[in-house]
């Protein structure tokens, strides 16, 4: 994935997740933690795998930073996102 692809349509569960996360990104602040995969999946009525795929795709576009065992964050800020490792 090059990051140049348009967002998928809303009918697709991954596309719905990407759209919902996109709204959170526009409303949040750099370094802010996003809701958990479980919470997003529950709120959207889709499986966690769809949410995870959406986060991976958004991460490839550098719109989300995901740290295992810490969560997903809005990129930026001054060191608020936990370091990897």
C-alpha positions, -999 to 999 in steps of 0.1 A, spaced: 0 0 0 14 33 -11 -8 56 10 -22 72 -22 -54 51 -23 -87 67 -16 -106 57 16 -128 27 10 -166 30 7 -187 30 39 -204 -3 31 -171 -21 37 -165 -28 74 -129 -18 71 -139 13 53 -165 21 80 -138 17 106 -114 39 87 -141 66 84 -149 65 121 -113 66 131 -108 95 107 -135 114 126 -117 108 158 -84 119 143 -99 153 133 -114 158 167 -84 147 188 -51 162 196 -16 150 187 -5 123 211 -41 115 221 -49 78 226 -77 64 204 -103 40 218 -93 4 220 -99 -20 191 -125 -38 212 -144 -5 220 -143 6 183 -155 -28 171 -183 -28 196 -194 8 188 -193 1 150 -209 -33 152 -180 -50 134 -153 -74 142 -120 -65 158 -101 -78 128 -118 -51 106 -108 -24 131 -72 -38 132 -70 -37 94 -82 -1 94 -56 8 119 -29 -9 99 -40 10 67 -41 43 85 -7 36 101 7 29 66 -4 65 57 11 77 90 -22 89 102 -22 66 133 7 54 155 1 19 170 22 6 199 17 -30 210 4 -32 245 -1 6 246 -28 13 220 -32 35 190 -25 72 190 -29 104 169 7 111 157 25 142 168 28 159 201 59 160 222 67 125 233 32 116 245 31 84 224 50 56 242 82 45 225 82 11 208 100 -18 223 
